[in-house]
Amino acid sequence: MPIISRRPVRLRRRRISFLFTAFLVGTILFWTLRALLSTRKDDNQKVLMEETKVEVPKANLNGSRPRIPHEKRAFASTTWSNHSISITSHVFHSSGLLELNKRALESQEHPIRILIKRSQQAWAEKLHRQSTTLLQAVNEYRKRHNDREPPLGFNIWWAYVKRNNVQLVDEYDQIWRDIEVIWGFGTDALNQSQQAFLENHAGDVYVLEKKSWNSPLEVSLGASKKMTLGGRLVVEMLRDAGVDAFIPPFKVIVNPDDRPIVQKDWALWNRAVNSARTGRVLLPSKRAGPRAPYGWRLSCDPLSPAWTTHVDYAPHEKPPFRDQPRTFIHDNARTMDPCQHPHLFRMHGQFLSFDHGRGPHLQQYDSDATESWVGVWVQDSDLEDDEAVQRRHSHLVSHRSSHSRRWSLKSSDLRLHWRGTNTGMWHGDGMEWELGQRLRMMDMLQVNSDRAGKHTFPEPFVFPENLTILVEGEGEKVVSREQWTNAMMDVAFADDDGPGQPTSCSTEQGICDELWERYEWRRGVEREGVGRKRKFLLDVDGNAWSSRFKRLVSSGSVVFKSTIYPEWFMDRIQPWVHYVPVQVDLVDLWDAYAFLREGKNDELARGIGGNAYEWSRKFWGREDMVAYNFRLFLEYARAMSNERESMDYVYDPQDEV
């Protein structure tokens, strides 16, 4: 039998082994070199992801999907370096929330430090980029307002803000967000809607008007004289400033209630804004058949989470406790939008008071079966002059001592302080009052096992027995909620006029007694005393916007603010620089408070309190209120005028001051 040589087989195996090894080594070298090269390229991107604000594209109201640059498409960033960054960084969502990445805690600073640094940078940049000449202000106005010219009288307004050293001269976007939609309707339709609204609500509203150029600005009594206080203060303020004569004739209906009375129709609003931006107006049209009962969702974009996320509207059903993922606010204005955060519909008296929604259409248009209007009115709170309160009670805010001295003289009691009444909504008549923001706050922050109501329904919120706190340098730490709450929280219902007792509640149904039994009630504290003594204060919405915020930030203390209302100063204040924003359900309150309460972070807390004090003095004074209301009425008067197209300001170099 012939012998067969095995040598060729061995050679083939060695050759295959050599080729495989060479391929493997080459592959490793290739990816190593690519990773090294891409690391340099991505260093700047890493810094931007970690340290700068994420740019969020504005909503496209034209209905078409925005074109995304090639370099910003999802598939454009697929390197190993980018992938490693994405799984080890916190996520800044367009909804305004920062989502904490636990892996990032090992290599990055505490997320609140990151938020403070980002906010400080954003505030510094905002201050730096403001216009310094009238021409710059006009050009900036055109840039922000779809190439529209400023309103007639803009030069007078500019002279006022320069003469009175009003800061942030370009930051009045809130006015345009409120006014732009009016341009989408013809003035005849607007005036008819306004008159019909006034006839149907004559006893509930009042009129602020200027009948002609030579007429005085005045308040027409519709509601009671007491309810027109805000309007009369504005008239007095503009007259004293000498600017009322430069406001064109106008008529505005003012809601003196401290909460809105008409709901926005998103579809109509969207069409009107689109028309305004293209120089057209909508005409009233007949609407066939009844409207679908979509409630609050009718105020939201159909593609928003309010439509795509399930919200349980079952009566008295408690919303789930949202402790994961852990989040903080990075853009406060965005977190106030219930369309992006639909859980707010089940957590705030603004929405709970009207169940699924109070209806987005005005009665006079519904009864005519014509397309409804979104409302021609302003809130009395938008006109409120809190400086008037300080003029009557000047002792409430002291500007004499330095902030550093005030901070050092504050009490060693570092508990988070809150006092207030159980406002927010009516407690009775089958309302889901136990879900409201202030009662939920008390259930969360005031732990007292000895106090229980007489009835078992509706039950209060029940929170987990343990809290998971984010501790700097240690990560997450589990603590007893009852022990921490009793040691670190000083919250109670109170009444400024005497011993605290329930309000806005039904005595016939026994709900006032139920509230008295469930919660702790104390005597109110002196307004001028709490800010001088306490370093940490909590501010929570009541029936609507918080009227105490001005007083709290003037104290030089750190204010933790929870709200859904974008007030007039939202573009002119910076969260994490002047106050600490917290979510309505307070899921981030513990982490934020525990971080700033730590002794090593006392300087950070002191800085926020000091910034708040300076902001109150320099950005929320009488001159700032004059500037805002003056510009508001210039915009409103033009938008509502039959001669709106001829009421633009045309720049003249001689108007420079």
C-alpha positions as CSV (number, residue, x, y, z in Angstrom):
1,M,0.0,0.0,0.0
2,P,1.6,3.3,-1.0
3,I,2.5,5.9,1.7
4,I,0.7,9.2,1.2
5,S,2.7,12.3,2.3
6,R,1.0,14.6,4.9
7,R,3.3,17.7,4.3
8,P,1.2,19.5,1.8
9,V,-1.7,19.4,4.2
10,R,0.4,20.9,7.0
11,L,1.6,23.7,4.6
12,R,-2.0,24.5,3.7
13,R,-3.0,24.7,7.4
14,R,-0.1,26.9,8.2
15,R,-0.8,29.2,5.3
16,I,-4.5,29.5,6.4
17,S,-3.5,30.2,10.0
18,F,-1.0,32.9,8.9
19,L,-3.6,34.6,6.7
20,F,-6.2,34.5,9.4
21,T,-3.7,36.0,11.9
22,A,-2.7,38.7,9.5
23,F,-6.3,39.6,8.8
24,L,-7.1,39.8,12.5
25,V,-4.0,42.0,13.3
26,G,-4.9,44.2,10.4
27,T,-8.5,44.6,11.5
28,I,-7.4,45.5,15.0
29,L,-4.9,48.1,13.7
30,F,-7.5,49.6,11.4
31,W,-10.1,50.1,14.1
32,T,-7.5,51.4,16.5
33,L,-6.2,54.0,14.1
34,R,-9.8,55.0,13.2
35,A,-10.8,55.4,16.8
36,L,-7.7,57.5,17.5
37,L,-8.4,59.8,14.6
38,S,-12.1,60.1,15.3
39,T,-11.4,60.9,19.0
40,R,-9.7,64.2,18.0
41,K,-12.6,65.0,15.6
42,D,-15.2,64.3,18.3
43,D,-13.5,66.1,21.3
44,N,-15.4,69.3,20.6
45,Q,-18.6,67.5,20.1
46,K,-18.1,65.8,23.5
47,V,-17.7,69.1,25.2
48,L,-20.9,70.5,23.5
49,M,-22.9,67.5,24.6
50,E,-21.7,67.8,28.2
51,E,-21.4,71.5,28.7
52,T,-23.6,73.4,26.3
53,K,-27.3,73.7,25.7
54,V,-28.8,71.4,23.2
55,E,-30.3,73.3,20.3
56,V,-33.9,72.2,19.7
57,P,-35.4,73.0,16.3
58,K,-38.5,75.1,16.4
59,A,-41.9,73.6,15.5
60,N,-42.7,73.8,11.8
61,L,-46.2,75.2,11.7
62,N,-46.5,74.7,7.9
63,G,-47.0,70.9,8.4
64,S,-44.0,69.8,6.4
65,R,-41.1,68.0,8.0
66,P,-38.0,70.2,8.4
67,R,-35.0,69.3,6.3
68,I,-32.2,68.0,8.5
69,P,-28.6,68.8,7.4
70,H,-26.6,65.7,6.4
71,E,-24.2,66.1,9.2
72,K,-27.0,66.2,11.8
73,R,-28.8,63.0,10.7
74,A,-28.8,60.1,13.0
75,F,-26.8,57.9,10.8
76,A,-24.0,60.5,10.4
77,S,-22.5,59.9,13.8
78,T,-21.8,56.2,14.2
79,T,-18.1,56.1,15.4
80,W,-17.2,54.2,18.4
81,S,-16.2,57.4,20.1
82,N,-19.6,58.9,19.6
83,H,-21.3,55.7,20.8
84,S,-19.2,55.7,24.0
85,I,-20.2,59.3,24.6
86,S,-23.9,58.7,24.1
87,I,-23.9,55.9,26.7
88,T,-21.9,57.8,29.3
89,S,-23.6,61.3,29.1
90,H,-26.7,62.8,30.5
91,V,-29.5,63.4,28.0
92,F,-30.9,66.8,27.4
93,H,-34.4,66.3,26.1
94,S,-36.3,68.8,23.9
95,S,-39.1,68.6,26.5
96,G,-36.9,70.6,28.9
97,L,-35.8,67.8,31.1
98,L,-32.3,66.4,31.7
99,E,-32.4,62.7,32.1
100,L,-29.7,61.4,34.4
101,N,-27.4,58.7,33.1
102,K,-26.1,56.7,36.0
103,R,-22.9,55.8,34.1
104,A,-22.1,59.5,33.7
105,L,-22.0,59.9,37.5
106,E,-18.7,58.0,37.5
107,S,-16.9,60.4,35.1
108,Q,-18.8,63.7,35.2
109,E,-19.8,66.3,37.8
110,H,-23.0,66.2,39.6
111,P,-25.8,67.0,37.1
112,I,-26.8,70.1,39.1
113,R,-23.3,71.5,38.8
114,I,-23.5,71.0,35.0
115,L,-26.9,72.7,34.9
116,I,-25.6,75.7,37.0
117,K,-22.6,76.1,34.7
118,R,-24.7,75.9,31.5
119,S,-27.2,78.4,32.9
120,Q,-24.5,80.8,34.0
121,Q,-23.1,80.7,30.5
122,A,-26.5,81.1,28.9
123,W,-27.3,84.1,31.1
124,A,-23.9,85.8,30.4
125,E,-24.4,85.3,26.6
126,K,-27.9,86.7,26.8
127,L,-26.7,89.8,28.6
128,H,-23.8,90.3,26.1
129,R,-25.8,90.1,22.9
130,Q,-28.4,92.8,23.6
131,S,-28.9,95.7,21.2
132,T,-27.2,99.0,22.1
133,T,-28.7,101.2,19.3
134,L,-32.1,101.7,18.0
135,L,-31.0,100.4,14.6
136,Q,-29.8,97.2,16.1
137,A,-33.0,96.8,18.1
138,V,-35.1,97.3,14.9
139,N,-33.0,94.7,13.0
140,E,-33.2,92.3,16.0
141,Y,-37.0,92.8,16.0
142,R,-37.3,91.9,12.3
143,K,-35.1,88.9,12.9
144,R,-37.3,87.6,15.7
145,H,-40.7,88.5,14.1
146,N,-40.6,87.0,10.6
147,D,-39.3,90.3,9.0
148,R,-42.2,92.3,10.4
149,E,-41.4,95.9,11.3
150,P,-41.8,97.1,14.9
151,P,-45.0,98.8,16.0
152,L,-45.6,102.5,15.7
153,G,-44.1,104.2,18.8
154,F,-41.2,101.8,19.0
155,N,-38.8,104.7,19.0
156,I,-40.5,106.2,22.0
157,W,-40.4,102.9,23.8
158,W,-36.6,102.6,23.0
159,A,-36.0,106.1,24.4
160,Y,-37.7,105.1,27.6
161,V,-35.8,101.9,28.1
162,K,-32.5,103.7,27.4
163,R,-33.3,106.6,29.6
164,N,-34.2,104.3,32.5
165,N,-31.5,101.7,32.0
166,V,-33.9,98.9,31.4
167,Q,-32.0,95.6,30.9
168,L,-32.5,92.9,28.2
169,V,-34.0,95.3,25.6
170,D,-34.4,92.5,23.1
171,E,-36.1,89.9,25.3
172,Y,-39.8,90.5,24.8
173,D,-40.6,87.3,22.8
174,Q,-43.4,86.4,25.2
175,I,-45.4,89.4,24.0
176,W,-45.1,88.2,20.4
177,R,-46.0,84.7,21.3
178,D,-49.2,86.1,22.7
179,I,-49.9,88.6,20.0
180,E,-48.8,87.0,16.7
181,V,-52.0,84.8,16.4
182,I,-54.2,88.0,16.3
183,W,-52.6,88.9,12.9
184,G,-54.2,85.8,11.5
185,F,-57.7,87.2,11.8
186,G,-59.4,90.1,10.2
187,T,-60.0,93.1,12.5
188,D,-63.8,93.0,11.8
189,A,-63.9,89.4,13.1
190,L,-61.7,90.3,16.1
191,N,-63.9,93.2,17.1
192,Q,-67.1,91.2,16.7
193,S,-65.6,88.4,18.8
194,Q,-64.5,90.9,21.4
195,Q,-67.9,92.6,21.7
196,A,-69.7,89.2,21.9
197,F,-67.3,88.1,24.6
198,L,-67.9,91.3,26.6
199,E,-71.6,90.9,26.4
200,N,-71.5,87.3,27.7
201,H,-69.1,88.0,30.5
202,A,-69.9,91.7,31.4
203,G,-69.9,91.0,35.2
204,D,-66.8,88.9,35.1
205,V,-64.3,91.1,33.2
206,Y,-63.4,94.8,32.8
207,V,-62.2,96.9,29.9
208,L,-58.9,98.8,29.7
209,E,-59.1,101.2,26.8
210,K,-58.0,104.4,25.1
211,K,-60.8,105.6,22.9
212,S,-58.7,108.0,20.8
213,W,-55.2,109.4,20.5
214,N,-56.1,112.3,22.7
215,S,-58.2,110.3,25.2
216,P,-56.7,109.1,28.5
217,L,-56.0,105.5,29.2
218,E,-58.7,104.3,31.5
219,V,-60.5,101.4,33.1
220,S,-64.2,100.9,32.4
221,L,-65.9,99.2,35.3
222,G,-67.4,95.9,34.3
223,A,-66.4,93.8,37.3
224,S,-66.4,95.2,40.8
225,K,-64.0,98.0,41.6
226,K,-61.9,95.7,43.8
227,M,-61.4,93.3,40.8
228,T,-60.1,96.1,38.6
229,L,-57.1,96.9,40.9
230,G,-54.6,95.5,38.5
231,G,-55.8,97.6,35.6
232,R,-55.9,100.8,37.6
233,L,-52.4,100.2,38.8
234,V,-51.2,99.8,35.2
235,V,-53.0,103.0,34.2
236,E,-51.4,104.8,37.1
237,M,-48.0,103.4,36.3
238,L,-48.0,104.3,32.6
239,R,-49.3,107.8,33.3
240,D,-46.6,108.4,35.9
241,A,-44.0,107.3,33.4
242,G,-45.4,109.7,30.8
243,V,-45.8,107.1,28.0
244,D,-49.6,106.6,27.9
245,A,-50.0,109.5,25.4
246,F,-47.9,107.6,22.8
247,I,-50.0,104.5,22.9
248,P,-52.5,104.3,19.9
249,P,-56.2,103.8,20.6
250,F,-57.1,100.3,21.7
251,K,-59.6,98.3,23.7
252,V,-58.7,95.2,25.6
253,I,-60.9,92.9,27.8
254,V,-59.2,91.9,31.0
255,N,-59.9,88.8,33.0
256,P,-59.5,89.8,36.7
257,D,-59.6,86.2,37.8
258,D,-56.2,84.7,38.6
259,R,-56.6,81.8,36.1
260,P,-57.5,81.7,32.4
261,I,-61.1,81.4,31.4
262,V,-60.8,80.3,27.8
263,Q,-59.0,77.3,26.4
264,K,-56.9,77.5,23.2
265,D,-57.9,75.5,20.1
266,W,-54.6,74.3,18.7
267,A,-55.9,73.6,15.1
268,L,-57.4,77.1,14.9
269,W,-54.4,78.7,16.6
270,N,-52.0,76.9,14.2
271,R,-53.9,78.0,11.1
272,A,-54.1,81.6,12.4
273,V,-50.3,81.7,13.0
274,N,-49.6,80.3,9.6
275,S,-51.8,82.9,8.0
276,A,-50.2,85.7,10.0
277,R,-46.7,84.6,8.9
278,T,-47.8,84.6,5.2
279,G,-49.7,87.9,5.3
280,R,-53.2,86.4,5.1
281,V,-56.2,86.3,7.4
282,L,-58.7,83.6,8.2
283,L,-62.4,84.1,7.6
284,P,-65.1,82.7,9.9
285,S,-66.5,79.5,8.4
286,K,-69.5,77.3,9.2
287,R,-68.7,74.2,11.2
288,A,-70.8,71.1,10.6
289,G,-71.8,68.8,13.4
290,P,-70.7,68.6,17.1
291,R,-67.1,68.8,18.1
292,A,-65.3,65.7,19.3
293,P,-65.0,65.7,23.1
294,Y,-61.2,65.6,23.2
295,G,-61.0,68.1,26.2
296,W,-57.6,69.4,27.0
297,R,-56.0,67.6,24.1
298,L,-57.6,70.0,21.7
299,S,-55.1,72.6,22.8
300,C,-52.2,70.4,21.7
301,D,-50.4,69.4,18.5
302,P,-51.9,66.1,17.4
303,L,-48.3,64.7,17.3
304,S,-47.5,65.8,20.8
305,P,-47.3,63.4,23.8
306,A,-50.7,64.6,25.0
307,W,-52.2,62.6,22.1
308,T,-49.6,59.8,21.8
309,T,-49.2,59.1,25.5
310,H,-52.0,57.4,27.5
311,V,-53.4,59.5,30.4
312,D,-55.7,57.8,32.8
313,Y,-58.7,60.1,33.4
314,A,-60.6,57.6,35.6
315,P,-62.1,59.6,38.5
316,H,-59.8,59.9,41.5
317,E,-57.1,57.7,39.9
318,K,-53.7,58.6,41.3
319,P,-51.0,59.3,38.7
320,P,-48.0,57.0,39.1
321,F,-45.0,58.2,41.1
322,R,-42.4,59.1,38.5
323,D,-39.1,58.5,40.3
324,Q,-37.4,56.8,37.3
325,P,-35.7,57.8,35.2
326,R,-34.3,60.5,37.4
327,T,-34.7,63.9,35.8
328,F,-34.0,67.6,36.3
329,I,-35.2,70.7,34.5
330,H,-32.8,72.3,32.0
331,D,-35.4,74.5,30.2
332,N,-38.1,75.6,32.5
333,A,-40.5,77.1,30.0
334,R,-40.7,73.8,28.0
335,T,-41.5,71.8,31.2
336,M,-44.6,74.0,31.7
337,D,-46.2,72.7,28.6
338,P,-48.8,70.0,29.4
339,C,-48.9,69.0,25.8
340,Q,-45.3,67.8,26.2
341,H,-45.9,66.6,29.8
342,P,-49.5,65.3,29.8
343,H,-49.2,64.0,33.4
344,L,-49.7,67.6,34.3
345,F,-53.4,67.2,33.4
346,R,-53.8,65.0,36.4
347,M,-51.6,66.9,38.8
348,H,-52.6,70.5,38.7
349,G,-55.7,72.3,39.7
350,Q,-55.7,74.4,36.5
351,F,-56.7,71.2,34.6
352,L,-58.3,69.2,37.4
353,S,-60.9,71.9,38.0
354,F,-62.4,71.3,34.6
355,D,-62.0,67.5,34.3
356,H,-61.2,66.8,30.7
357,G,-61.1,70.5,29.7
358,R,-63.4,73.5,30.0
359,G,-63.9,73.6,26.2
360,P,-61.8,75.4,23.7
361,H,-64.5,77.4,22.0
362,L,-66.1,80.7,22.8
363,Q,-69.9,80.5,23.4
364,Q,-70.8,83.3,21.0
365,Y,-69.2,81.5,18.0
366,D,-70.4,78.1,19.0
367,S,-74.0,79.3,19.2
368,D,-73.7,80.7,15.7
369,A,-72.3,77.4,14.5
370,T,-69.3,79.4,13.1
371,E,-65.7,78.6,13.6
372,S,-64.6,79.6,17.0
373,W,-62.0,82.2,17.9
374,V,-59.2,81.7,20.4
375,G,-60.0,84.7,22.5
376,V,-59.2,88.4,22.5
377,W,-58.3,89.2,26.1
378,V,-55.4,89.4,28.5
379,Q,-54.9,88.1,32.0
380,D,-55.0,90.6,34.8
381,S,-51.9,88.8,36.2
382,D,-50.0,89.8,33.0
383,L,-50.5,93.4,34.0
384,E,-49.9,93.1,37.7
385,D,-47.4,95.6,39.2
386,D,-45.9,93.9,42.2
387,E,-43.8,97.0,42.8
388,A,-47.1,98.7,43.9
389,V,-47.2,96.2,46.7
390,Q,-43.7,97.2,47.7
391,R,-44.6,100.9,47.6
392,R,-47.4,100.3,50.1
393,H,-45.3,97.9,52.2
394,S,-41.7,99.2,51.7
395,H,-40.5,97.4,54.8
396,L,-41.0,94.0,53.1
397,V,-37.8,94.3,51.1
398,S,-34.7,95.9,52.4
399,H,-32.0,97.1,50.0
400,R,-29.6,98.5,52.6
401,S,-27.5,95.6,53.8
402,S,-25.1,93.7,51.5
403,H,-26.3,90.2,50.4
404,S,-23.3,88.4,51.9
405,R,-24.2,89.8,55.3
406,R,-27.8,88.9,55.0
407,W,-26.9,85.3,54.0
408,S,-24.6,84.9,57.0
409,L,-27.2,86.3,59.3
410,K,-29.9,83.9,58.2
411,S,-31.0,81.2,60.6
412,S,-29.1,78.0,61.0
413,D,-32.4,76.3,60.4
414,L,-31.8,74.8,57.0
415,R,-35.2,73.2,56.6
416,L,-37.1,73.9,53.4
417,H,-39.8,76.4,54.3
418,W,-43.3,76.8,52.8
419,R,-46.5,78.3,54.2
420,G,-49.8,78.9,52.3
421,T,-53.4,78.0,52.1
422,N,-55.0,75.0,50.4
423,T,-55.8,77.0,47.2
424,G,-55.4,75.5,43.7
425,M,-59.0,74.4,43.1
426,W,-62.4,74.0,44.7
427,H,-62.5,71.2,47.3
428,G,-66.0,69.8,46.9
429,D,-68.8,69.0,44.4
430,G,-67.2,65.7,43.3
431,M,-64.0,67.5,42.3
432,E,-60.7,65.5,42.3
433,W,-59.3,67.9,44.9
434,E,-56.9,65.4,46.4
435,L,-54.9,65.3,43.2
436,G,-54.2,69.1,43.3
437,Q,-50.6,70.4,43.5
438,R,-50.7,71.7,47.0
439,L,-52.3,68.7,48.6
440,R,-50.0,66.4,46.8
441,M,-47.1,68.5,48.1
442,M,-48.4,68.1,51.6
443,D,-48.8,64.4,51.2
444,M,-45.2,64.1,50.0
445,L,-43.4,66.5,52.3
446,Q,-45.4,66.5,55.5
447,V,-45.2,63.0,57.1
448,N,-47.2,62.6,60.2
449,S,-48.6,59.2,60.9
450,D,-50.8,60.5,63.8
451,R,-52.9,62.6,61.5
452,A,-55.6,60.9,59.3
453,G,-58.8,62.1,57.9
454,K,-62.2,60.9,59.0
455,H,-63.0,59.4,55.6
456,T,-61.1,56.9,53.4
457,F,-62.2,58.4,50.1
458,P,-60.8,60.1,48.3
459,E,-57.5,58.8,49.7
460,P,-54.4,61.0,49.9
461,F,-51.3,60.2,47.9
462,V,-49.2,57.3,49.4
463,F,-45.5,57.6,48.6
464,P,-42.8,55.0,49.0
465,E,-41.5,54.5,52.6
466,N,-37.9,55.1,51.4
467,L,-36.4,57.9,49.3
468,T,-33.5,57.4,46.8
469,I,-31.4,60.5,47.1
470,L,-28.6,61.5,44.7
471,V,-25.6,62.3,46.9
472,E,-22.6,64.0,45.3
473,G,-19.6,61.7,45.3
474,E,-21.6,58.8,46.6
475,G,-24.2,58.2,44.0
476,E,-27.7,57.1,45.0
477,K,-28.5,56.6,48.6
478,V,-31.6,55.1,50.1
479,V,-33.0,56.9,53.2
480,S,-36.2,56.8,55.3
481,R,-38.7,59.2,53.8
482,E,-40.3,59.9,57.2
483,Q,-37.0,60.6,58.9
484,W,-35.7,62.9,56.2
485,T,-39.0,64.7,55.7
486,N,-39.5,65.5,59.4
487,A,-35.9,66.6,59.7
488,M,-35.6,68.7,56.5
489,M,-39.0,69.9,55.6
490,D,-40.9,72.8,57.3
491,V,-44.2,72.9,55.3
492,A,-47.7,73.5,56.6
493,F,-50.9,75.1,55.7
494,A,-51.4,78.6,57.2
495,D,-53.4,81.8,56.9
496,D,-51.8,85.2,56.9
497,D,-54.8,86.7,58.8
498,G,-54.8,84.3,61.8
499,P,-54.8,80.6,62.7
500,G,-54.7,78.5,59.6
501,Q,-57.9,76.9,58.5
502,P,-59.1,75.3,55.3
503,T,-60.5,77.5,52.5
504,S,-62.0,76.9,49.1
505,C,-63.8,73.9,50.4
506,S,-67.4,72.6,51.0
507,T,-68.5,72.6,54.6
508,E,-71.8,70.9,53.7
509,Q,-70.0,67.9,52.4
510,G,-67.6,67.8,55.3
511,I,-64.5,68.4,53.2
512,C,-63.3,71.3,55.2
513,D,-63.3,69.1,58.3
514,E,-61.6,66.4,56.3
515,L,-58.8,68.8,55.3
516,W,-58.4,70.0,58.9
517,E,-58.0,66.4,60.1
518,R,-55.6,65.3,57.4
519,Y,-53.1,68.1,57.4
520,E,-51.2,70.3,59.8
521,W,-52.4,73.9,60.1
522,R,-50.4,76.7,61.7
523,R,-50.5,80.4,62.2
524,G,-49.1,82.4,59.3
525,V,-45.6,83.9,59.5
526,E,-44.6,87.5,59.1
527,R,-43.9,88.3,55.4
528,E,-40.8,90.2,56.1
529,G,-39.5,87.7,58.6
530,V,-39.3,84.4,56.7
531,G,-36.9,85.6,54.0
532,R,-34.5,87.1,56.5
533,K,-34.4,83.9,58.5
534,R,-34.5,81.0,56.1
535,K,-32.1,80.2,53.4
536,F,-34.3,77.8,51.5
537,L,-37.9,78.6,50.4
538,L,-40.4,76.7,48.3
539,D,-42.8,78.4,45.9
540,V,-45.8,76.4,44.5
541,D,-48.7,77.5,42.3
542,G,-52.0,78.2,44.1
543,N,-55.2,79.1,42.1
544,A,-52.8,80.3,39.4
545,W,-49.5,82.1,39.2
546,S,-47.6,82.7,42.4
547,S,-48.0,86.2,43.6
548,R,-45.3,85.8,46.3
549,F,-42.4,85.0,43.9
550,K,-41.2,88.6,43.7
551,R,-41.1,88.8,47.5
552,L,-39.3,85.5,47.8
553,V,-36.5,86.3,45.3
554,S,-36.1,89.7,46.9
555,S,-35.1,88.0,50.2
556,G,-31.8,86.7,49.0
557,S,-32.8,83.2,49.8
558,V,-32.7,80.2,47.5
559,V,-36.2,79.8,46.0
560,F,-37.3,76.4,44.7
561,K,-40.1,77.2,42.2
562,S,-42.7,74.8,40.9
563,T,-45.1,76.2,38.3
564,I,-46.9,75.6,35.0
565,Y,-47.4,79.3,34.2
566,P,-45.0,81.1,31.9
567,E,-45.1,84.6,33.4
568,W,-44.1,87.8,31.7
569,F,-40.5,87.6,33.0
570,M,-39.7,84.1,31.7
571,D,-37.4,85.3,28.9
572,R,-35.8,87.7,31.4
573,I,-34.8,85.3,34.2
574,Q,-32.5,82.3,34.2
575,P,-33.2,79.1,36.1
576,W,-30.3,77.7,38.1
577,V,-28.9,81.3,38.3
578,H,-31.8,83.2,40.0
579,Y,-33.9,80.3,41.3
580,V,-34.1,76.5,41.3
581,P,-36.7,75.1,39.0
582,V,-38.5,71.9,40.2
583,Q,-41.2,69.8,38.5
584,V,-44.8,70.1,39.5
585,D,-44.8,66.6,41.1
586,L,-41.6,67.6,43.0
587,V,-39.8,64.4,42.0
588,D,-36.6,66.3,41.6
589,L,-37.0,68.5,44.7
590,W,-35.2,66.2,47.1
591,D,-32.1,65.9,45.0
592,A,-31.9,69.6,44.3
593,Y,-32.4,70.5,47.9
594,A,-30.1,67.9,49.3
595,F,-27.3,69.1,46.9
596,L,-27.6,72.8,47.8
597,R,-28.1,72.1,51.5
598,E,-24.7,70.3,51.8
599,G,-22.2,72.5,53.6
600,K,-19.6,72.2,50.8
601,N,-22.2,73.7,48.4
602,D,-23.1,76.6,50.6
603,E,-21.3,79.0,48.3
604,L,-23.4,77.8,45.3
605,A,-26.6,78.3,47.3
606,R,-25.4,81.7,48.5
607,G,-24.6,82.6,44.9
608,I,-28.1,81.7,43.7
609,G,-29.7,83.7,46.5
610,G,-27.5,86.7,45.8
611,N,-28.3,86.5,42.1
612,A,-32.0,86.4,42.9
613,Y,-31.7,89.5,45.1
614,E,-29.8,91.5,42.4
615,W,-32.2,90.3,39.7
616,S,-35.2,91.5,41.7
617,R,-33.7,94.9,42.0
618,K,-32.3,95.3,38.5
619,F,-34.8,93.3,36.3
620,W,-38.1,93.6,38.1
621,G,-38.5,97.2,39.1
622,R,-41.2,99.7,38.2
623,E,-39.3,100.8,35.0
624,D,-39.2,97.1,33.8
625,M,-43.0,96.9,34.3
626,V,-43.6,100.1,32.4
627,A,-41.4,98.9,29.6
628,Y,-43.2,95.6,29.3
629,N,-46.7,97.0,29.4
630,F,-45.9,99.9,27.1
631,R,-44.5,97.5,24.5
632,L,-47.4,95.1,25.0
633,F,-50.0,97.8,24.3
634,L,-48.1,99.1,21.3
635,E,-48.2,95.6,19.8
636,Y,-51.8,94.9,20.8
637,A,-53.1,98.3,19.6
638,R,-51.5,97.7,16.1
639,A,-52.8,94.1,15.8
640,M,-56.4,95.1,16.7
641,S,-56.5,98.2,14.6
642,N,-58.3,98.5,11.3
643,E,-55.3,100.4,10.1
644,R,-52.8,97.8,11.3
645,E,-50.8,97.7,8.0
646,S,-50.0,101.5,8.3
647,M,-49.0,101.3,12.0
648,D,-45.4,100.2,11.6
649,Y,-42.4,102.1,12.9
650,V,-40.0,103.1,10.1
651,Y,-36.4,103.6,11.3
652,D,-35.1,107.2,11.4
653,P,-31.5,107.8,12.4
654,Q,-32.6,111.0,14.1
655,D,-34.5,108.8,16.6
656,E,-31.3,107.4,18.1
657,V,-30.6,108.3,21.7
